[in-house]
Amino acid sequence: SGRWSGVTIVFLLALVAWSVKELQLFVNRFSEQVFNNKLTMHMIAECVDVACKRCDKLADAGLELTFHLKPLLIEPLSLCFRESCDQVLDACEHFAQAEKWECLDWTGKPQQLSQLLYDMNNFGIDDFSNLIFDDSKVDLSETTIEFAKAVLSFVNDGLMMVIPELYDTFIECVSSLFESQIDLIKSTLEDETFLPNHSFIVNNAQFITDTLLSVVEMKLEDQLGRAMEDLAEMHEDLSEIVTQAAKGMDEDSDSEEVV
């Protein structure tokens, strides 16, 4: 029995070695088809999720390959996070350039408004309907809405495929997205062109602070199991911007009354 036990061990070691080698070949082909084929981040996340689940099934049968798979994905996943983050930043910059800081009006477009409500609810913003008024208007700017959809999609897709080795990279990307929005809010409030829109801009900043950032922080903390210190600092920065802007509006109002 000792002899057969030895043969079995050799056989199993050979099987594992062969499996790891085949896994490397698979990852090479996988990277060419998935990471180098200009797929969306969501499509990439679904492909990575399927690959990991197949490895989990093998693990249930006694062949652990997930441990070998994830290190092979570090480089392509890191690049995916950074490139997708840059794409979101570029898209948000495009919307910001044409932003007039007015309520988004969906009059005559009930299906689009319903889809927006559905998407936001799925993202975890359950009270988004409170921002709807006059049946078809949203009390947010187009830039803010597009940013919310983009950052929540980025977070949801990223969480489907992020691995512990890339937690810092992923969080850094999420932080850079909010940093860009903080800079936009600051520059807009300092632009005299938008002085009549300050109250509306502050409302958008409050949505980003009180709702969007809070939802993202909760998602990351729940799934990554760690406190989001960078995002907590941004929470404070945005809150300070809102407070200062509100004080400025109060002072302007008092000045007008005196005059």
Salt bridges, closest charged atoms under 4 A:
GLU46 OE2 - HIS42 NE2 3.12
ASP49 OD2 - LYS53 NZ 3.08
GLU146 OE2 - LYS149 NZ 3.76
ASP157 OD1 - HIS42 ND1 2.81
ASP168 OD1 - ARG226 NH2 2.85
GLU172 OE2 - ARG82 NH1 3.37
GLU217 OE1 - HIS235 ND1 3.16
